[in-house]
């Protein structure tokens, strides 16, 4: 079920904190929230949802769901497109991870993350897409070309 607009900031922040703990465990390093990283020319700080202390791993967290009627939340997908755009300005070699909450709609055979990768995968390049379930399991929907981790899922 979709979140109401008034719930979105709270739900998004809680998901970001959840992902922060999961990535800390997975990579055995601290992840800073709202990490300011200079991008562009001339450089200007942009806040990414999560980044490792050395900035070698940067993540954006999206807690999107299918609409109540099972349609694609096309306006929200623009938020994914924006994250992909900003990832493109990070230095070469940075591991870029788009973390999406696992969203399944009754009667659909693909999750929202799978849908996004299927439709927009040609734009993702070296970006990894992780699908995070409520129990903390990570499923790699798309492995980025600069990623240096195992394809296997992890369960908490």
C-alpha positions in Angstrom: 0.0 0.0 0.0 1.3 3.5 -0.9 2.2 6.0 1.8 0.2 9.2 2.2 2.1 12.3 1.3 2.3 13.5 4.9 3.9 10.1 5.9 6.6 10.2 3.2 9.3 12.2 4.9 9.1 10.1 8.1 8.9 6.8 6.2 11.8 7.8 3.9 14.0 8.8 6.9 13.3 5.5 8.7 14.2 3.6 5.5 17.4 5.6 5.2 18.4 4.7 8.8 17.5 1.1 8.2 19.7 1.0 5.0 22.5 2.8 6.9 22.6 -0.1 9.4 22.4 -2.8 6.7 25.3 -1.2 4.7 27.4 -0.7 7.8 27.1 -4.5 8.5 27.7 -5.5 4.8 30.8 -3.3 4.3 32.0 -3.2 7.9 32.3 0.6 7.7 30.4 3.6 9.0 28.0 5.4 6.6 27.3 9.1 7.1 23.8 10.4 6.5 23.2 13.4 4.3 26.8 13.3 3.2 27.9 16.5 1.3 30.1 15.6 -1.6 31.4 18.2 -4.1 30.2 17.5 -7.7 30.2 19.4 -11.0 32.5 22.1 -12.3 33.0 24.3 -10.5 32.4 21.9 -7.6 29.3 22.4 -5.4 28.3 20.3 -2.5 25.4 17.9 -3.1 24.0 15.8 -0.2 23.7 12.1 -0.9 21.6 10.0 1.5 24.6 7.8 2.6 28.3 7.7 2.1 31.2 5.8 3.6 33.7 7.9 5.5 36.2 7.7 2.7 33.5 8.4 0.1 34.3 5.3 -1.8 30.7 4.0 -1.5 27.7 6.4 -2.0 24.1 5.3 -1.7 20.7 6.8 -2.3 17.7 5.3 -0.5 14.2 5.2 -2.1 11.2 3.9 -0.2 8.8 3.9 -3.1 5.8 1.6 -3.6 3.4 0.8 -6.5 0.3 2.9 -6.4 -2.8 1.6 -4.6 -4.2 0.4 -8.0 -0.9 -1.3 -9.0 0.3 1.3 -11.4 3.8 2.6 -11.7 4.4 5.7 -9.5 5.8 7.6 -12.5 6.2 10.9 -10.6 8.2 9.1 -7.9 10.4 7.4 -10.5 11.6 10.9 -11.4 13.3 10.8 -7.9 15.2 7.7 -9.0 16.2 9.4 -12.3 17.4 12.4 -10.3 19.5 10.2 -8.1 21.0 8.5 -11.2 21.8 11.9 -12.6 23.7 13.0 -9.5 25.6 9.7 -9.3 27.0 10.5 -12.7 29.1 13.4 -11.3 30.9 11.2 -8.7 34.5 10.4 -9.2 35.4 7.3 -11.3 35.8 4.3 -9.1 33.1 5.4 -6.6 30.7 2.5 -5.8 27.2 3.9 -6.4 24.2 2.1 -4.9 20.6 2.8 -5.5 18.8 1.2 -2.5 15.1 0.5 -3.1 12.6 -0.9 -0.6 11.2 -4.2 -1.9 7.7 -3.3 -3.3 5.5 -6.1 -4.6 2.0 -5.6 -5.8 -0.5 -8.5 -5.7 -0.8 -9.9 -9.2 2.4 -8.5 -10.6 5.3 -10.7 -11.3 8.0 -8.0 -10.9 9.0 -5.8 -8.0 9.3 -2.0 -8.5 13.1 -2.3 -8.5 13.0 -5.0 -11.2 10.6 -2.8 -13.2 13.0 0.2 -12.9 16.0 -1.8 -14.0 14.1 -3.3 -16.9 12.8 0.0 -18.2 15.7 2.3 -17.3 18.6 -0.1 -17.0 20.3 1.4 -20.1 20.9 4.6 -18.1 22.3 3.0 -15.0 25.9 2.2 -16.2 28.1 1.6 -13.2 25.2 2.0 -10.6 24.1 -1.0 -8.6 20.5 -1.4 -7.6 19.9 -3.1 -4.3 16.4 -4.2 -3.3 16.0 -4.2 0.5 13.3 -6.3 2.1 11.6 -5.6 5.4 13.8 -8.3 7.1 17.0 -6.5 5.9 17.8 -9.0 3.1 19.6 -7.4 0.2 18.9 -8.6 -3.3 21.2 -7.2 -6.0 18.8 -6.4 -8.9 21.6 -4.9 -11.0 25.3 -5.1 -10.3 27.3 -1.9 -11.2 30.4 -2.3 -13.3 32.7 -0.8 -10.6 31.2 -2.9 -7.8 33.5 -5.1 -5.9 31.2 -7.3 -3.9 29.5 -10.7 -4.1 26.2 -11.1 -6.1 24.7 -13.2 -3.3 22.0 -12.0 -1.1 22.5 -11.4 2.6 19.9 -12.0 5.3 20.0 -10.4 8.6 
